[in-house]
Amino acid sequence: MKTLITIAMGMIFGSIIIASGAFSWSVINDMFHFRSFHMFGLLFSAIATAAISLIVIKKWKIRDITKQKIEIKPKPLELKNNAIGGLIFGIGWGITGACTAPIFIILGIKWYIGLSLLSGAIIGVVLYALLRQGFKLKLKLKHESRISKA
Amino acid sequence: MNNYLAWYIAGPLIGLMVPILLIIRSKQLGISSGLRWLGSLLTPGLSYFDYNRKKDFWQIEFTIGILLVSVLFGSLGLIPEFKGDKEILIAENAPVFLVGGILIGFGSRMANGCTAGHCIMGTSQFSTASIIATIFFFIGGWIASNFLTSIIF
């Protein structure tokens, strides 16, 4: 049941993204060239609506449907990762005109482009996981060599 | 090009997904953790994929919904068309989209979120991490759109 509800929510979210044109390469390209207000209006009004909703949830202590307290946790600040990762993501967004949700929309419209995007995204995640692993290993080796020297 | 839903309708509707998801599914809006889940299928041995995978699985269900509605709208001819898209979304450009996809996957995981999780969910909480990530999304996108796309396509 939960699965069906989540799929249905994905369908609602997807249809708004499709109807608004936020999946379109040209619409995103126009946004980054400041040629159209559409995407800026869309994002600002989405953020404003979400922010007001969160304030209402907190103020009136609204609970979820299972009567549990709603916990809203901000993502932890990792300045370097947020900035560099954000920049890399942004370049990908600017080139392809797709962020994560539109990848799945393009997959449904032009499967060969969508499949390129999705396989690329998964490769990107694996590369990041490998880089982290390598970084951790390097730190470990450094640490160990320091211990052996001592 | 006025065949799309106006921003003042679409934007608030997208924003409303945040409280709806919180109330019905107790989840914070996000999509790119689903990519982490997919990556964990490919290379489960890496430490980055050693996490509570069940927690993020709902994002896979969410993206299945996105994919379903896109196939449905496509078959009904309800996908709005935009001038210029046809020339870009062609098979010859598939390698560009593969590389772009790598940047999207790598960047979103490094930044710990994408447009949904950081720009919409995070910024609406006034989270510093999300505001910084969002600013850099736009710097990256501006650089790519103004200096790279003209060379690539």
HADDOCK unambig.tbl for C-alpha pairs under 7 A between the chains (distance, minus, plus):
assign (segid A and resid 3 and name CA) (segid B and resid 61 and name CA) 6.47 0.50 0.50
assign (segid A and resid 6 and name CA) (segid B and resid 58 and name CA) 6.77 0.50 0.50
assign (segid A and resid 6 and name CA) (segid B and resid 61 and name CA) 5.99 0.50 0.50
assign (segid A and resid 6 and name CA) (segid B and resid 62 and name CA) 5.45 0.50 0.50
assign (segid A and resid 7 and name CA) (segid B and resid 61 and name CA) 5.25 0.50 0.50
assign (segid A and resid 7 and name CA) (segid B and resid 62 and name CA) 4.99 0.50 0.50
assign (segid A and resid 7 and name CA) (segid B and resid 64 and name CA) 6.27 0.50 0.50
assign (segid A and resid 7 and name CA) (segid B and resid 65 and name CA) 4.31 0.50 0.50
assign (segid A and resid 8 and name CA) (segid B and resid 65 and name CA) 6.01 0.50 0.50
assign (segid A and resid 9 and name CA) (segid B and resid 62 and name CA) 6.62 0.50 0.50
assign (segid A and resid 9 and name CA) (segid B and resid 65 and name CA) 6.98 0.50 0.50
assign (segid A and resid 10 and name CA) (segid B and resid 62 and name CA) 4.25 0.50 0.50
assign (segid A and resid 10 and name CA) (segid B and resid 63 and name CA) 5.96 0.50 0.50
assign (segid A and resid 10 and name CA) (segid B and resid 65 and name CA) 4.20 0.50 0.50
assign (segid A and resid 10 and name CA) (segid B and resid 66 and name CA) 4.94 0.50 0.50
assign (segid A and resid 11 and name CA) (segid B and resid 65 and name CA) 4.37 0.50 0.50
assign (segid A and resid 11 and name CA) (segid B and resid 66 and name CA) 4.92 0.50 0.50
assign (segid A and resid 11 and name CA) (segid B and resid 68 and name CA) 6.85 0.50 0.50
assign (segid A and resid 11 and name CA) (segid B and resid 69 and name CA) 5.25 0.50 0.50
assign (segid A and resid 13 and name CA) (segid B and resid 14 and name CA) 6.77 0.50 0.50
assign (segid A and resid 13 and name CA) (segid B and resid 66 and name CA) 6.91 0.50 0.50
assign (segid A and resid 14 and name CA) (segid B and resid 66 and name CA) 4.46 0.50 0.50
assign (segid A and resid 14 and name CA) (segid B and resid 69 and name CA) 6.39 0.50 0.50
assign (segid A and resid 15 and name CA) (segid B and resid 69 and name CA) 6.41 0.50 0.50
assign (segid A and resid 16 and name CA) (segid B and resid 10 and name CA) 6.13 0.50 0.50
assign (segid A and resid 16 and name CA) (segid B and resid 14 and name CA) 6.97 0.50 0.50
assign (segid A and resid 18 and name CA) (segid B and resid 79 and name CA) 6.58 0.50 0.50
assign (segid A and resid 19 and name CA) (segid B and resid 4 and name CA) 5.58 0.50 0.50
assign (segid A and resid 19 and name CA) (segid B and resid 5 and name CA) 5.39 0.50 0.50
assign (segid A and resid 19 and name CA) (segid B and resid 80 and name CA) 6.83 0.50 0.50
assign (segid A and resid 20 and name CA) (segid B and resid 4 and name CA) 5.22 0.50 0.50
assign (segid A and resid 20 and name CA) (segid B and resid 5 and name CA) 4.64 0.50 0.50
assign (segid A and resid 20 and name CA) (segid B and resid 6 and name CA) 6.71 0.50 0.50
assign (segid A and resid 20 and name CA) (segid B and resid 7 and name CA) 6.93 0.50 0.50
assign (segid A and resid 20 and name CA) (segid B and resid 10 and name CA) 5.98 0.50 0.50
assign (segid A and resid 21 and name CA) (segid B and resid 4 and name CA) 6.06 0.50 0.50
assign (segid A and resid 21 and name CA) (segid B and resid 80 and name CA) 6.95 0.50 0.50
assign (segid A and resid 24 and name CA) (segid B and resid 82 and name CA) 6.94 0.50 0.50
assign (segid A and resid 24 and name CA) (segid B and resid 85 and name CA) 6.83 0.50 0.50
assign (segid A and resid 25 and name CA) (segid B and resid 85 and name CA) 5.86 0.50 0.50
assign (segid A and resid 26 and name CA) (segid B and resid 82 and name CA) 6.61 0.50 0.50
assign (segid A and resid 26 and name CA) (segid B and resid 83 and name CA) 6.97 0.50 0.50
assign (segid A and resid 26 and name CA) (segid B and resid 84 and name CA) 6.01 0.50 0.50
assign (segid A and resid 26 and name CA) (segid B and resid 85 and name CA) 5.87 0.50 0.50
assign (segid A and resid 29 and name CA) (segid B and resid 145 and name CA) 6.05 0.50 0.50
assign (segid A and resid 32 and name CA) (segid B and resid 141 and name CA) 6.33 0.50 0.50
assign (segid A and resid 32 and name CA) (segid B and resid 142 and name CA) 5.04 0.50 0.50
assign (segid A and resid 32 and name CA) (segid B and resid 145 and name CA) 6.15 0.50 0.50
assign (segid A and resid 33 and name CA) (segid B and resid 146 and name CA) 6.88 0.50 0.50
assign (segid A and resid 38 and name CA) (segid B and resid 7 and name CA) 5.69 0.50 0.50
assign (segid A and resid 41 and name CA) (segid B and resid 7 and name CA) 5.66 0.50 0.50
assign (segid A and resid 41 and name CA) (segid B and resid 8 and name CA) 6.86 0.50 0.50
assign (segid A and resid 42 and name CA) (segid B and resid 7 and name CA) 4.47 0.50 0.50
assign (segid A and resid 42 and name CA) (segid B and resid 8 and name CA) 6.46 0.50 0.50
assign (segid A and resid 42 and name CA) (segid B and resid 10 and name CA) 6.43 0.50 0.50
assign (segid A and resid 42 and name CA) (segid B and resid 11 and name CA) 4.13 0.50 0.50
assign (segid A and resid 43 and name CA) (segid B and resid 11 and name CA) 6.04 0.50 0.50
assign (segid A and resid 45 and name CA) (segid B and resid 8 and name CA) 6.73 0.50 0.50
assign (segid A and resid 45 and name CA) (segid B and resid 11 and name CA) 4.99 0.50 0.50
assign (segid A and resid 45 and name CA) (segid B and resid 12 and name CA) 5.51 0.50 0.50
assign (segid A and resid 46 and name CA) (segid B and resid 11 and name CA) 4.28 0.50 0.50
assign (segid A and resid 46 and name CA) (segid B and resid 12 and name CA) 4.75 0.50 0.50
assign (segid A and resid 46 and name CA) (segid B and resid 14 and name CA) 5.56 0.50 0.50
assign (segid A and resid 46 and name CA) (segid B and resid 15 and name CA) 3.94 0.50 0.50
assign (segid A and resid 46 and name CA) (segid B and resid 120 and name CA) 6.76 0.50 0.50
assign (segid A and resid 47 and name CA) (segid B and resid 15 and name CA) 5.92 0.50 0.50
assign (segid A and resid 47 and name CA) (segid B and resid 120 and name CA) 5.19 0.50 0.50
assign (segid A and resid 47 and name CA) (segid B and resid 123 and name CA) 6.76 0.50 0.50
assign (segid A and resid 47 and name CA) (segid B and resid 124 and name CA) 5.20 0.50 0.50
assign (segid A and resid 48 and name CA) (segid B and resid 124 and name CA) 6.71 0.50 0.50
assign (segid A and resid 49 and name CA) (segid B and resid 12 and name CA) 5.43 0.50 0.50
assign (segid A and resid 49 and name CA) (segid B and resid 15 and name CA) 4.97 0.50 0.50
assign (segid A and resid 49 and name CA) (segid B and resid 16 and name CA) 6.41 0.50 0.50
assign (segid A and resid 50 and name CA) (segid B and resid 15 and name CA) 4.52 0.50 0.50
assign (segid A and resid 50 and name CA) (segid B and resid 16 and name CA) 5.99 0.50 0.50
assign (segid A and resid 50 and name CA) (segid B and resid 18 and name CA) 5.84 0.50 0.50
assign (segid A and resid 50 and name CA) (segid B and resid 19 and name CA) 6.95 0.50 0.50
assign (segid A and resid 50 and name CA) (segid B and resid 124 and name CA) 5.77 0.50 0.50
assign (segid A and resid 51 and name CA) (segid B and resid 124 and name CA) 4.28 0.50 0.50
assign (segid A and resid 51 and name CA) (segid B and resid 125 and name CA) 6.29 0.50 0.50
assign (segid A and resid 53 and name CA) (segid B and resid 19 and name CA) 6.05 0.50 0.50
assign (segid A and resid 54 and name CA) (segid B and resid 19 and name CA) 6.85 0.50 0.50
assign (segid A and resid 63 and name CA) (segid B and resid 23 and name CA) 6.79 0.50 0.50
assign (segid A and resid 64 and name CA) (segid B and resid 22 and name CA) 6.74 0.50 0.50
assign (segid A and resid 64 and name CA) (segid B and resid 23 and name CA) 4.09 0.50 0.50
assign (segid A and resid 64 and name CA) (segid B and resid 24 and name CA) 6.10 0.50 0.50
assign (segid A and resid 64 and name CA) (segid B and resid 26 and name CA) 6.42 0.50 0.50
assign (segid A and resid 65 and name CA) (segid B and resid 23 and name CA) 5.94 0.50 0.50
assign (segid A and resid 65 and name CA) (segid B and resid 24 and name CA) 5.69 0.50 0.50
assign (segid A and resid 70 and name CA) (segid B and resid 22 and name CA) 6.90 0.50 0.50
assign (segid A and resid 70 and name CA) (segid B and resid 26 and name CA) 6.68 0.50 0.50
assign (segid A and resid 74 and name CA) (segid B and resid 122 and name CA) 6.34 0.50 0.50
assign (segid A and resid 74 and name CA) (segid B and resid 125 and name CA) 6.70 0.50 0.50
assign (segid A and resid 74 and name CA) (segid B and resid 127 and name CA) 5.77 0.50 0.50
assign (segid A and resid 75 and name CA) (segid B and resid 129 and name CA) 6.48 0.50 0.50
assign (segid A and resid 76 and name CA) (segid B and resid 129 and name CA) 6.41 0.50 0.50
assign (segid A and resid 77 and name CA) (segid B and resid 128 and name CA) 6.61 0.50 0.50
assign (segid A and resid 77 and name CA) (segid B and resid 129 and name CA) 4.49 0.50 0.50
assign (segid A and resid 78 and name CA) (segid B and resid 129 and name CA) 6.63 0.50 0.50
assign (segid A and resid 79 and name CA) (segid B and resid 129 and name CA) 6.73 0.50 0.50
assign (segid A and resid 81 and name CA) (segid B and resid 110 and name CA) 5.54 0.50 0.50
assign (segid A and resid 81 and name CA) (segid B and resid 111 and name CA) 5.10 0.50 0.50
assign (segid A and resid 82 and name CA) (segid B and resid 110 and name CA) 6.87 0.50 0.50
assign (segid A and resid 82 and name CA) (segid B and resid 111 and name CA) 4.02 0.50 0.50
assign (segid A and resid 82 and name CA) (segid B and resid 112 and name CA) 6.89 0.50 0.50
assign (segid A and resid 82 and name CA) (segid B and resid 129 and name CA) 6.31 0.50 0.50
assign (segid A and resid 82 and name CA) (segid B and resid 132 and name CA) 6.52 0.50 0.50
assign (segid A and resid 82 and name CA) (segid B and resid 133 and name CA) 4.88 0.50 0.50
assign (segid A and resid 83 and name CA) (segid B and resid 111 and name CA) 6.81 0.50 0.50
assign (segid A and resid 83 and name CA) (segid B and resid 132 and name CA) 6.25 0.50 0.50
assign (segid A and resid 83 and name CA) (segid B and resid 133 and name CA) 5.44 0.50 0.50
assign (segid A and resid 83 and name CA) (segid B and resid 136 and name CA) 5.72 0.50 0.50
assign (segid A and resid 85 and name CA) (segid B and resid 107 and name CA) 4.10 0.50 0.50
assign (segid A and resid 85 and name CA) (segid B and resid 108 and name CA) 6.18 0.50 0.50
assign (segid A and resid 85 and name CA) (segid B and resid 110 and name CA) 4.65 0.50 0.50
assign (segid A and resid 85 and name CA) (segid B and resid 111 and name CA) 4.24 0.50 0.50
assign (segid A and resid 86 and name CA) (segid B and resid 107 and name CA) 5.86 0.50 0.50
assign (segid A and resid 86 and name CA) (segid B and resid 108 and name CA) 6.70 0.50 0.50
assign (segid A and resid 86 and name CA) (segid B and resid 111 and name CA) 5.33 0.50 0.50
assign (segid A and resid 86 and name CA) (segid B and resid 133 and name CA) 4.88 0.50 0.50
assign (segid A and resid 86 and name CA) (segid B and resid 134 and name CA) 6.87 0.50 0.50
assign (segid A and resid 86 and name CA) (segid B and resid 136 and name CA) 4.93 0.50 0.50
assign (segid A and resid 86 and name CA) (segid B and resid 137 and name CA) 4.87 0.50 0.50
assign (segid A and resid 87 and name CA) (segid B and resid 136 and name CA) 4.76 0.50 0.50
assign (segid A and resid 87 and name CA) (segid B and resid 137 and name CA) 5.33 0.50 0.50
assign (segid A and resid 87 and name CA) (segid B and resid 139 and name CA) 6.50 0.50 0.50
assign (segid A and resid 87 and name CA) (segid B and resid 140 and name CA) 4.56 0.50 0.50
assign (segid A and resid 88 and name CA) (segid B and resid 103 and name CA) 5.75 0.50 0.50
assign (segid A and resid 88 and name CA) (segid B and resid 107 and name CA) 4.82 0.50 0.50
assign (segid A and resid 88 and name CA) (segid B and resid 140 and name CA) 6.43 0.50 0.50
assign (segid A and resid 89 and name CA) (segid B and resid 103 and name CA) 5.58 0.50 0.50
assign (segid A and resid 89 and name CA) (segid B and resid 104 and name CA) 4.57 0.50 0.50
assign (segid A and resid 89 and name CA) (segid B and resid 107 and name CA) 4.14 0.50 0.50
assign (segid A and resid 89 and name CA) (segid B and resid 108 and name CA) 5.58 0.50 0.50
assign (segid A and resid 89 and name CA) (segid B and resid 137 and name CA) 6.19 0.50 0.50
assign (segid A and resid 90 and name CA) (segid B and resid 136 and name CA) 6.74 0.50 0.50
assign (segid A and resid 90 and name CA) (segid B and resid 137 and name CA) 3.94 0.50 0.50
assign (segid A and resid 90 and name CA) (segid B and resid 138 and name CA) 5.97 0.50 0.50
assign (segid A and resid 90 and name CA) (segid B and resid 139 and name CA) 6.83 0.50 0.50
assign (segid A and resid 90 and name CA) (segid B and resid 140 and name CA) 4.05 0.50 0.50
assign (segid A and resid 90 and name CA) (segid B and resid 141 and name CA) 4.43 0.50 0.50
assign (segid A and resid 91 and name CA) (segid B and resid 140 and name CA) 4.33 0.50 0.50
assign (segid A and resid 91 and name CA) (segid B and resid 141 and name CA) 4.81 0.50 0.50
assign (segid A and resid 91 and name CA) (segid B and resid 143 and name CA) 6.84 0.50 0.50
assign (segid A and resid 91 and name CA) (segid B and resid 144 and name CA) 5.06 0.50 0.50
assign (segid A and resid 92 and name CA) (segid B and resid 100 and name CA) 4.55 0.50 0.50
assign (segid A and resid 92 and name CA) (segid B and resid 101 and name CA) 6.50 0.50 0.50
assign (segid A and resid 92 and name CA) (segid B and resid 103 and name CA) 4.92 0.50 0.50
assign (segid A and resid 92 and name CA) (segid B and resid 104 and name CA) 5.04 0.50 0.50
assign (segid A and resid 93 and name CA) (segid B and resid 104 and name CA) 6.62 0.50 0.50
assign (segid A and resid 93 and name CA) (segid B and resid 141 and name CA) 5.87 0.50 0.50
assign (segid A and resid 94 and name CA) (segid B and resid 141 and name CA) 4.04 0.50 0.50
assign (segid A and resid 94 and name CA) (segid B and resid 142 and name CA) 6.73 0.50 0.50
assign (segid A and resid 94 and name CA) (segid B and resid 144 and name CA) 4.96 0.50 0.50
assign (segid A and resid 94 and name CA) (segid B and resid 145 and name CA) 5.12 0.50 0.50
assign (segid A and resid 95 and name CA) (segid B and resid 100 and name CA) 6.29 0.50 0.50
assign (segid A and resid 95 and name CA) (segid B and resid 144 and name CA) 5.63 0.50 0.50
assign (segid A and resid 95 and name CA) (segid B and resid 145 and name CA) 6.26 0.50 0.50
assign (segid A and resid 95 and name CA) (segid B and resid 149 and name CA) 5.90 0.50 0.50
assign (segid A and resid 96 and name CA) (segid B and resid 97 and name CA) 5.96 0.50 0.50
assign (segid A and resid 96 and name CA) (segid B and resid 100 and name CA) 5.86 0.50 0.50
assign (segid A and resid 99 and name CA) (segid B and resid 104 and name CA) 6.94 0.50 0.50
assign (segid A and resid 99 and name CA) (segid B and resid 115 and name CA) 6.67 0.50 0.50
assign (segid A and resid 100 and name CA) (segid B and resid 31 and name CA) 6.52 0.50 0.50
assign (segid A and resid 100 and name CA) (segid B and resid 32 and name CA) 6.20 0.50 0.50
assign (segid A and resid 100 and name CA) (segid B and resid 114 and name CA) 6.88 0.50 0.50
assign (segid A and resid 101 and name CA) (segid B and resid 31 and name CA) 6.75 0.50 0.50
assign (segid A and resid 104 and name CA) (segid B and resid 63 and name CA) 6.67 0.50 0.50
assign (segid A and resid 104 and name CA) (segid B and resid 66 and name CA) 6.29 0.50 0.50
assign (segid A and resid 104 and name CA) (segid B and resid 67 and name CA) 5.13 0.50 0.50
assign (segid A and resid 105 and name CA) (segid B and resid 66 and name CA) 6.38 0.50 0.50
assign (segid A and resid 105 and name CA) (segid B and resid 67 and name CA) 5.60 0.50 0.50
assign (segid A and resid 105 and name CA) (segid B and resid 70 and name CA) 5.26 0.50 0.50
assign (segid A and resid 107 and name CA) (segid B and resid 67 and name CA) 6.98 0.50 0.50
assign (segid A and resid 108 and name CA) (segid B and resid 67 and name CA) 5.71 0.50 0.50
assign (segid A and resid 108 and name CA) (segid B and resid 70 and name CA) 5.12 0.50 0.50
assign (segid A and resid 108 and name CA) (segid B and resid 71 and name CA) 4.72 0.50 0.50
assign (segid A and resid 109 and name CA) (segid B and resid 70 and name CA) 6.58 0.50 0.50
assign (segid A and resid 109 and name CA) (segid B and resid 71 and name CA) 6.54 0.50 0.50
assign (segid A and resid 109 and name CA) (segid B and resid 74 and name CA) 6.11 0.50 0.50
assign (segid A and resid 112 and name CA) (segid B and resid 91 and name CA) 6.83 0.50 0.50
assign (segid A and resid 113 and name CA) (segid B and resid 89 and name CA) 6.62 0.50 0.50
assign (segid A and resid 113 and name CA) (segid B and resid 91 and name CA) 6.91 0.50 0.50
assign (segid A and resid 113 and name CA) (segid B and resid 94 and name CA) 5.54 0.50 0.50
assign (segid A and resid 113 and name CA) (segid B and resid 97 and name CA) 6.57 0.50 0.50
assign (segid A and resid 116 and name CA) (segid B and resid 94 and name CA) 5.94 0.50 0.50
assign (segid A and resid 116 and name CA) (segid B and resid 97 and name CA) 5.68 0.50 0.50
assign (segid A and resid 116 and name CA) (segid B and resid 98 and name CA) 4.51 0.50 0.50
assign (segid A and resid 117 and name CA) (segid B and resid 97 and name CA) 5.26 0.50 0.50
assign (segid A and resid 117 and name CA) (segid B and resid 98 and name CA) 5.06 0.50 0.50
assign (segid A and resid 117 and name CA) (segid B and resid 100 and name CA) 6.88 0.50 0.50
assign (segid A and resid 117 and name CA) (segid B and resid 101 and name CA) 4.38 0.50 0.50
assign (segid A and resid 118 and name CA) (segid B and resid 101 and name CA) 6.33 0.50 0.50
assign (segid A and resid 119 and name CA) (segid B and resid 98 and name CA) 6.81 0.50 0.50
assign (segid A and resid 120 and name CA) (segid B and resid 98 and name CA) 4.55 0.50 0.50
assign (segid A and resid 120 and name CA) (segid B and resid 99 and name CA) 6.08 0.50 0.50
assign (segid A and resid 120 and name CA) (segid B and resid 101 and name CA) 4.13 0.50 0.50
assign (segid A and resid 120 and name CA) (segid B and resid 102 and name CA) 4.24 0.50 0.50
assign (segid A and resid 121 and name CA) (segid B and resid 101 and name CA) 4.35 0.50 0.50
assign (segid A and resid 121 and name CA) (segid B and resid 102 and name CA) 4.59 0.50 0.50
assign (segid A and resid 121 and name CA) (segid B and resid 104 and name CA) 5.75 0.50 0.50
assign (segid A and resid 121 and name CA) (segid B and resid 105 and name CA) 3.88 0.50 0.50
assign (segid A and resid 121 and name CA) (segid B and resid 106 and name CA) 6.99 0.50 0.50
assign (segid A and resid 122 and name CA) (segid B and resid 35 and name CA) 6.11 0.50 0.50
assign (segid A and resid 122 and name CA) (segid B and resid 38 and name CA) 6.62 0.50 0.50
assign (segid A and resid 122 and name CA) (segid B and resid 39 and name CA) 5.42 0.50 0.50
assign (segid A and resid 122 and name CA) (segid B and resid 105 and name CA) 6.05 0.50 0.50
assign (segid A and resid 123 and name CA) (segid B and resid 102 and name CA) 5.91 0.50 0.50
assign (segid A and resid 124 and name CA) (segid B and resid 102 and name CA) 4.06 0.50 0.50
assign (segid A and resid 124 and name CA) (segid B and resid 103 and name CA) 6.23 0.50 0.50
assign (segid A and resid 124 and name CA) (segid B and resid 105 and name CA) 4.44 0.50 0.50
assign (segid A and resid 124 and name CA) (segid B and resid 106 and name CA) 4.19 0.50 0.50
assign (segid A and resid 125 and name CA) (segid B and resid 35 and name CA) 6.93 0.50 0.50
assign (segid A and resid 125 and name CA) (segid B and resid 36 and name CA) 6.28 0.50 0.50
assign (segid A and resid 125 and name CA) (segid B and resid 39 and name CA) 6.05 0.50 0.50
assign (segid A and resid 125 and name CA) (segid B and resid 105 and name CA) 4.97 0.50 0.50
assign (segid A and resid 125 and name CA) (segid B and resid 106 and name CA) 4.91 0.50 0.50
assign (segid A and resid 125 and name CA) (segid B and resid 109 and name CA) 6.40 0.50 0.50
assign (segid A and resid 126 and name CA) (segid B and resid 39 and name CA) 5.73 0.50 0.50
assign (segid A and resid 127 and name CA) (segid B and resid 106 and name CA) 6.80 0.50 0.50
assign (segid A and resid 128 and name CA) (segid B and resid 106 and name CA) 5.45 0.50 0.50
assign (segid A and resid 128 and name CA) (segid B and resid 110 and name CA) 6.94 0.50 0.50
assign (segid A and resid 129 and name CA) (segid B and resid 46 and name CA) 6.56 0.50 0.50
assign (segid A and resid 129 and name CA) (segid B and resid 48 and name CA) 5.35 0.50 0.50
assign (segid A and resid 133 and name CA) (segid B and resid 46 and name CA) 6.89 0.50 0.50
assign (segid A and resid 133 and name CA) (segid B and resid 47 and name CA) 6.63 0.50 0.50
